[in-house]
Every structure is written in C-alpha cells, then in structure tokens.
C-alpha cells in the first residue's frame, strides 16, 4: 500500500507541474515552460513504485489459481505478507492456511523465495525447495486436511505436480521433489533432543500407509 501512495504522490507532482504552467506573455521568462526532464523523472519513479505491488498482486493471483487446482477445486486465496504484516501476524509459522475460508498466507519473504525458485528451479537451494513444498502443503490444508503429518505427506507426494504446474521442466521438477523428500523431509525423523517433527510420519513412504498411489507421485516407483 505504501508503494501505491508513493506512486500516486509522484503522479500528483507531474500533474502539478502541468497545472502550474499556463499560457504567459511572450516577454515572460522561458523557465515557465514545463520541465520535461522533471516530468519524465517523476513519472518513471511513479511507474517503478507502482510495479512492486502490482507484481506482488499478479504473483498472488497466479499462486491462488495453482493452489486452487492443487486443492481439487477448493478455492484458495494466497496472500504474500509484507514485513509489517509478518510482524503483526499472530501465527508464527512461515506459512499457514485456513481450510474453512481457503486463505493461505506466506510470511515475508517466502513469496520472494518461491519466485526465485520459479526463476531458476534447476539450481534450487534449501529455502527454495521449502517454498515449493509450502505451496503444496498449504493447498492440502485448503483441500480439507488438518493433521500436519498427513498434510505434509500429501504435499511431498505432490511436489512434482506443483513444480510442473509452475512451469518447471519434467526432469528438474522430478529432481526438486525428490531432493525435498530425501534431503529435507526424511531428516525430520532424526532429532537428538526429542520425538520426530510433527510434520513427519514414518508411514510417509512408498508402499506405506500414507502412500496415495498417485499416478504422478513424486516418489520414484510412480514414474
């Protein structure tokens, strides 16, 4: 919202420049003419200021459509929190969803992390793989699942599908999904000071109880 206010203020400065310049007698100083460099500068700055929120709104709309598709048609509305939003969000998770309303929230800066993943999925890092899984995970909540371990297992089986929906090439999408499963998800089973992570289940594996036998599962045996 702040960027939109800044953009509108800059547009007003350009408008004021035009309004303050009126037809004047020929003997008046030429400096009364519109300053084209000034107007061009403020309009460029206005456009740049408006682009940031517009790009976020476009990303939110795009991800909302993908989340709705992942949630089997249950309408999802994804919102990217700003730094201020995140500071005042009572839910401390990096992402959360309301299965009743379909609202999904990504805390700052996770929308940017997911955007970075979409730019270069072939060299996705740990956080970028987490952001891919977070989109799938929260979509599973919108789909109607409340249990975190079951929701996460549904997500790891669909991360390949999510990556493909985001335009990632087949081989890269497969590798990303498996890198998350073997490199991130399975490490949650090992905690030195307590039980496994609440997002983890030993039944989340090929052929185990939580295997949904999806035709496009992320797991190797479903290729």
N, C-alpha and C positions, 0 to 999 in steps of 0.2 A: 504493500500500500504506500509506503514511504516513497518508493521509486516513482509511482504514478503521480504523487503530489509534486515531486521534483520535476517530472516531465511537464506537468501542467503549468507549473510556475515558469519554466523556461519558454513554453509556448506563449505565455502571457507577456514575457519580456519582448518576444518578437512582435507580438501584436501591438504592444505599447510603442515600439519603435515606429511601426507604420502609422499608428494613430497620432503620434506626436509630430509627424512630418506632414505639413499641409502646403497647399499652394501659397507661395510667398512672392512678393515683388521681385523683379529681376535684380534690383540692387541689393537684395539681402545676401548674406554670406552663403556660399555654396555648401557649407557644413550642415545646412538644414536638410540636405538630401538624406534619404535612407542609407544607413551604413550597411551595405551588402555583406561585407565580411562579418560584421557583428550578428546580423540576422542569420546568416549561414551557420555561424558557430553555435548560436543558441539552439537552432533547430536540429543541428546534428547532435548536440548534447541531449536535447529533448528526446530524440529518437533512440539514442543509446540508453537513456534512463528508462524508457518505456519497454525496451526489448527484454530486459531482465525479468520482470514479472510476466510479460507475455509468453516468454519461453517456458517459464515455470507452469503457467496455466496450460499451455499446449502439452507439456510433459504429463501433468496431472490428468488431463483428458485422455491422452494416449494410454497411460498406465491403467486408468479406470476401465477402459474398454478391454484391455488384456486381462485384468483381474476379474472382470465380469465373465469373460469367456472361460477362464480357469475355474471359476466358481459355478460352472454349469448353468449360467444364465442368471444366477442371483446377482442383482445389481450392486456393483461395488463403486464407491466414490473415494478415490485416493487423494489425500491432501499432503503436500510437502510442507512441513513446519519450517518456519524461519527460526533464527536464533532466539528471538523473543518468544515465539510460540513454544519452543522447546523448553525455555526457562520456566514457563508457567504451566506446562503440561504435567498433570498430576501422575500420569502413567510414565514411569521411568524407563520402560522398555524402549529399545531403539526403533521398534515398530509395533503397532498394535491395531486391532480391528474389533469392530462391534458386529457380531453375527446377526443382530436384530436389525440394525439400520444399514448395514453394508459399508459403514465408514471405515476407511483404512488411513492410518496416519504413519508417515515416515518422519522420524525426528531428523533435525538438521545434523549433519549434512548428507544423509543417506540417499536422498533423491539424486544429489550430485554424484554420489558414488555409483549408483545404478546407471546414471547417464554415462559415466566414464566407462563402465563395463560395456555398454552398448557400442561405444566408440571403438573399443579395442578388445573384444572378447578373447581373441587369440592369445593375449598376454594378461589375462585377468589375475589380479592379486587376491589375497585372502579376503579383504573387505569387499571387493567387487563380487566375489563368489557369494559372500554373505548377503549382499544386497539382492542378488538374483534369487537366492533362497527365501529371503524375507518377502519378496513379492509373491512367491508361490505360497509360502506359509500363511500369510495374512489372507490370501484369496481362499485358502482352505477353511479359515475361520468363517469367512463370509458364506462359504458353501454350507456351513452349518455345524462344523466340528468345534468342540470346546476343549477337549482334552489336549494338552500341549504336546505330549509324546506322540499321540496318534496324528495330530495335525502336522507335526514335523515329519513323520514318516510318510504321510500323504504327499508332503511337499518334496521330499528327496526323490520320490518316485516320479514326480512331475517336473523336476527342474530342467530336464532335457526338453520337455514340451514347452516350458516357459521360454527357454533360450531360443528355440525355433520360432516361437511366436514373436519374439523381439527382433527377428531377422538374422539371427546368428546361423552361420553355415552349419550343416549337419554334423560334420566331424568335430568341429570346435564345440558345438553345443553338447555333444556326447561327452567329450573330454571334460568340459566345465562341470557337467552334472556329476561325473564320476570323481573328479577332483574334490568336489564338495563332499560327496558321500564318504570317500575313503580318507581324504585329508583333513576334513573338519568334523563331519558328523560322528564318525566312529571314534574319534579321540575323546568324545564326551563321556565315553564309558569308563575312562580311567581318571579318577580323581583321588589324589593321595589323602585328602582330609575329609572324605565323606562319600555318600552314595553317588551314583551316576547323575548327571544333569537331568533335570525334569523334562527336558526336550528329547531325551534319549530313551530308546527301548531296545533291548536285545532281540525282540521279535521283529524289529525293522530290518529285515534282510531277505534276500531271495529265498523263496520257499518257506519262510517262516510265517507266523500267524498274521502279521500285518501286510504281507505281500498281497497287493490287489491284482496281480497278474495283468497289468495294463499292457495293451498292445504296443504302446510307445514308452514303456517304462525306462527310467534312467539306467536300471541295472543291466549288466552285460548279457545275462541269459535271456533278455527280452529283445535282442537285436533282430 
